Amino acid sequence: MTNTNIPVIAIDGPSGAGKGTVSLRVAKHLGWHTLDSGAMYRVLAIAAHRHKISLEDETALATLATDLEVHFAPLPDLSGTQVILEGQDVSPDLRRESSGAAASLIAAKPTVRQALLTRQRAFRQAPGLVADGRDMGTVVFPDAAIKIFLTASAEERAQRRYKQLIDIGIDAKLSNILIEIAERDKRDSTRTIAPLIAAADALVIDTTGVPIEPVVARILERVVH
Ligand code: DC
């Protein structure tokens, strides 16, 4: 089976729309692999900080993106992705709003996106892949069999992010998160390269006030066995 014959479900949408949890649950049901592409941008931001690389140094960031030693695996409770950077578990750091904001900044750099594109496509392994991010259905896997655009009101997304952070012991302020989410939405949607936008053939699901399981069920319904 060539790589492009392996089925992909692309799940895109803004921060806090529930992409992570929904993707991991869909993948678990199907026994498929997962790609949390946001985690790639986030860990790159953390690695840049560690290697003292400026977030403005696009060339050095792209080299780091190509060479970075990093491993990803779903967390056992499917609440997110475990990330091992150069042998160290950085998963809690990854969820911080500061990592999200730094990720959003470096994600606007074309050569960084290009370097990560190759790594992202390598996740397409049999029997299938559930990939979540901003441009999974538009740029990385435009031939994905199923494309979903998950969204929710900014207020609800901020609430969810707040709860996630508090649950893992990170101090957070709801009003700050709401502002940061609005800023990040704006930056991710208005950048010239691979902006956050629903693919023309994506099913848009608004998860405001909707629990996770019906959303997972709706996506699974579309998978042809
Ligand atoms: O999904 P997330 O919040 O973990 O993503 C963090 C940032 O990474 C997000 O603000 C924009 C960037 N990102 C991206 O540009 N493209 C992706 N496919 C995934 C994330």
Boltz pocket constraint, residues with backbone or C-beta under 6 A from the ligand:
constraints:
  - pocket:
      binder: B
      contacts: [[A, 13], [A, 15], [A, 16], [A, 37], [A, 38], [A, 39], [A, 41], [A, 42], [A, 99], [A, 100], [A, 103], [A, 104], [A, 107], [A, 108], [A, 132], [A, 133], [A, 134], [A, 135], [A, 136], [A, 184], [A, 188], [A, 194]]
      max_distance: 6.0
